[in-house]
Amino acid sequence: MHEIDGNRVKVDFKDATGATIDYTGFLETKGKDGNITPNAHTMNQLTFICNAIGLDLGSVLGRGKATTLTFKSGEKDATVFPTVKGKKLYITTTTEVEADQKKPDKVYVKQVLNAFKFFDTKKRNALEISAKVDEGTTMEAADEEAKATFAVAYKSQGNVACETKLLEITEKFQASIMNASVGVIGTPPKTVTAPLDGDDI
């Protein structure tokens, strides 16, 4: 977890297979009146992340250390928050189609983090953590809902290539659901994931 440019917070997640995804939020927001205020959405999301790994956001932020990060544009000053490193939690992701910025007819199918659904190692969501229940009961349903969610990225809405790809992957997913539901009575259902081509990832 890093703070960059004094405003941007980036949290990197990695699973056991080495697959990565990140969360980016902004600490400040500009209102319609032009005034800059703390961004409540980002603070809430960071709180959910910290709660899911058993830490308090205030203590995490209070143990930040100055560092530098290298980007394409060069090195930038940053703050790293080492207390979150290596901590485990569950996240959910949805499938999103996005157009290439330089070639609008070229699209990418990617996973997007749901920034409001984080679960601890006992599969508890924020409410279940605060209620101190022994084990969570909603994570599997949230995961299934996430796997069945497909959308065009906000900045790519209206792009014909994106809409075409969205229809294609949605139809493939629905077909896989239909095929998976036909089975022998008494056998547990198989976990279904979106059947994406290697070129789409």
C-alpha positions as CSV (number, residue, x, y, z in Angstrom):
1,M,0.0,0.0,0.0
2,H,1.4,3.4,-1.1
3,E,0.4,7.0,-1.1
4,I,1.7,8.8,-4.2
5,D,1.6,12.6,-5.0
6,G,0.2,13.3,-1.6
7,N,-3.3,12.3,-2.8
8,R,-3.4,9.0,-4.6
9,V,-3.4,5.7,-2.6
10,K,-2.6,2.4,-4.4
11,V,-3.1,-1.0,-2.8
12,D,-1.7,-4.0,-4.7
13,F,-3.2,-7.5,-4.2
14,K,-1.6,-10.8,-5.2
15,D,-3.1,-14.3,-5.0
16,A,-1.3,-17.6,-4.5
17,T,-0.9,-18.1,-8.3
18,G,0.9,-14.7,-8.6
19,A,-2.1,-13.0,-10.3
20,T,-2.3,-9.3,-9.4
21,I,-4.9,-6.6,-9.2
22,D,-4.8,-3.1,-7.6
23,Y,-7.1,-0.6,-5.9
24,T,-6.5,3.1,-6.5
25,G,-8.3,5.8,-4.5
26,F,-7.9,9.6,-4.0
27,L,-7.7,11.1,-0.5
28,E,-9.1,14.4,-1.6
29,T,-12.0,15.4,-3.9
30,K,-13.0,18.7,-5.4
31,G,-16.6,19.8,-4.9
32,K,-18.8,21.7,-7.3
33,D,-17.9,24.9,-5.4
34,G,-14.2,24.2,-6.1
35,N,-13.4,23.5,-2.5
36,I,-11.1,20.5,-1.8
37,T,-12.4,18.1,0.9
38,P,-11.4,14.7,2.2
39,N,-12.7,11.9,0.0
40,A,-15.1,9.9,2.3
41,H,-15.4,7.0,-0.3
42,T,-11.7,6.3,-0.3
43,M,-11.4,6.5,3.5
44,N,-14.3,4.0,3.8
45,Q,-12.8,1.6,1.3
46,L,-9.4,1.8,3.0
47,T,-11.1,1.2,6.3
48,F,-12.8,-2.0,4.9
49,I,-9.5,-3.2,3.6
50,C,-7.7,-2.7,6.9
51,N,-10.6,-4.2,8.9
52,A,-10.5,-7.3,6.7
53,I,-6.8,-7.8,7.5
54,G,-7.4,-7.2,11.3
55,L,-5.8,-3.7,11.4
56,D,-7.0,-0.2,12.2
57,L,-6.7,2.3,9.4
58,G,-5.3,5.0,11.7
59,S,-2.5,2.7,13.0
60,V,-1.7,1.7,9.4
61,L,-1.4,5.3,8.2
62,G,0.5,6.3,11.3
63,R,3.3,3.8,10.5
64,G,4.0,5.1,6.9
65,K,7.6,5.4,5.7
66,A,8.9,7.8,3.1
67,T,10.2,6.1,-0.1
68,T,10.4,6.6,-3.9
69,L,8.6,4.7,-6.7
70,T,9.7,4.5,-10.3
71,F,7.1,5.2,-13.0
72,K,7.4,5.7,-16.8
73,S,7.6,9.4,-16.2
74,G,10.4,9.0,-13.6
75,E,10.8,8.7,-9.9
76,K,8.2,10.1,-7.5
77,D,8.2,10.6,-3.8
78,A,5.8,8.2,-2.0
79,T,4.8,6.8,1.4
80,V,4.7,3.1,1.9
81,F,2.6,1.4,4.6
82,P,4.5,-1.7,5.5
83,T,2.1,-3.1,8.2
84,V,-0.4,-4.3,5.5
85,K,2.2,-6.2,3.5
86,G,1.6,-10.0,3.4
87,K,-1.7,-9.8,5.2
88,K,-4.4,-12.1,3.8
89,L,-8.0,-11.4,2.9
90,Y,-10.6,-12.2,0.2
91,I,-11.6,-9.9,-2.6
92,T,-14.2,-10.1,-5.4
93,T,-13.8,-9.0,-9.0
94,T,-16.1,-8.4,-11.9
95,T,-15.4,-8.6,-15.6
96,E,-15.1,-5.3,-17.5
97,V,-14.5,-4.5,-21.2
98,E,-12.3,-1.5,-22.0
99,A,-11.2,0.1,-25.3
100,D,-7.6,0.8,-26.1
101,Q,-7.0,4.5,-25.8
102,K,-5.1,4.7,-29.1
103,K,-7.1,2.1,-31.1
104,P,-10.8,2.3,-30.2
105,D,-11.6,-0.9,-32.2
106,K,-9.2,-2.9,-30.0
107,V,-10.6,-4.0,-26.6
108,Y,-9.4,-5.6,-23.4
109,V,-11.3,-7.9,-21.1
110,K,-10.1,-7.4,-17.5
111,Q,-11.0,-8.0,-13.9
112,V,-12.0,-5.0,-11.8
113,L,-11.9,-5.0,-8.0
114,N,-15.1,-4.4,-6.1
115,A,-14.0,-1.7,-3.7
116,F,-16.8,-2.2,-1.3
117,K,-16.6,-6.0,-0.7
118,F,-13.7,-7.2,1.3
119,F,-13.7,-10.3,3.5
120,D,-11.3,-11.5,6.2
121,T,-9.8,-15.0,6.4
122,K,-13.0,-16.2,8.2
123,K,-15.0,-15.0,5.2
124,R,-16.6,-12.2,7.1
125,N,-17.7,-8.9,5.5
126,A,-17.4,-5.6,7.3
127,L,-20.8,-6.0,9.2
128,E,-19.9,-9.5,10.3
129,I,-16.5,-8.4,11.5
130,S,-18.0,-5.6,13.6
131,A,-20.6,-8.1,15.0
132,K,-17.7,-10.5,15.8
133,V,-19.5,-13.5,14.3
134,D,-17.4,-16.7,14.1
135,E,-17.7,-17.2,10.4
136,G,-19.1,-15.2,7.5
137,T,-22.1,-16.3,5.6
138,T,-22.3,-14.0,2.5
139,M,-18.9,-14.4,0.7
140,E,-19.9,-17.2,-1.6
141,A,-23.0,-15.4,-2.8
142,A,-21.0,-12.2,-3.3
143,D,-18.4,-14.2,-5.3
144,E,-21.1,-15.8,-7.5
145,E,-22.7,-12.4,-8.1
146,A,-19.3,-11.0,-9.0
147,K,-18.5,-13.8,-11.5
148,A,-21.8,-13.2,-13.2
149,T,-21.3,-9.4,-13.6
150,F,-20.1,-8.1,-16.9
151,A,-19.9,-4.4,-18.0
152,V,-18.3,-1.9,-20.3
153,A,-15.8,0.4,-18.6
154,Y,-17.3,3.9,-17.8
155,K,-14.9,5.7,-20.2
156,S,-15.6,3.1,-23.0
157,Q,-19.4,3.3,-22.9
158,G,-20.8,3.7,-26.4
159,N,-17.9,2.0,-28.0
160,V,-19.2,-0.5,-30.6
161,A,-16.3,-2.9,-30.2
162,C,-16.7,-3.0,-26.5
163,E,-20.5,-3.5,-26.7
164,T,-19.9,-6.4,-29.2
165,K,-17.3,-8.1,-27.0
166,L,-19.6,-7.6,-23.9
167,L,-22.4,-9.4,-25.7
168,E,-20.1,-12.2,-26.8
169,I,-18.7,-12.9,-23.3
170,T,-22.1,-12.6,-21.6
171,E,-23.6,-15.1,-24.1
172,K,-20.6,-17.5,-23.5
173,F,-21.1,-17.2,-19.8
174,Q,-24.8,-17.8,-19.9
175,A,-24.3,-20.9,-22.2
176,S,-21.7,-22.3,-19.7
177,I,-24.3,-21.9,-16.9
178,M,-26.9,-23.8,-18.9
179,N,-24.4,-26.6,-19.6
180,A,-23.3,-26.7,-16.0
181,S,-26.8,-27.0,-14.7
182,V,-27.3,-30.3,-16.6
183,G,-25.9,-33.0,-14.4
184,V,-26.5,-36.1,-12.3
185,I,-28.9,-35.6,-9.4
186,G,-27.0,-35.5,-6.1
187,T,-23.7,-34.2,-7.5
188,P,-22.5,-30.8,-6.3
189,P,-22.6,-28.0,-8.9
190,K,-19.3,-27.0,-10.4
191,T,-17.9,-23.5,-9.9
192,V,-18.4,-21.6,-13.1
193,T,-16.1,-18.8,-14.3
194,A,-16.3,-16.6,-17.3
195,P,-14.8,-18.6,-20.3
196,L,-12.4,-16.0,-21.7
197,D,-10.0,-16.5,-24.5
198,G,-6.3,-16.1,-23.7
199,D,-6.2,-13.0,-25.9
200,D,-8.9,-11.3,-23.9
201,I,-6.9,-11.3,-20.6
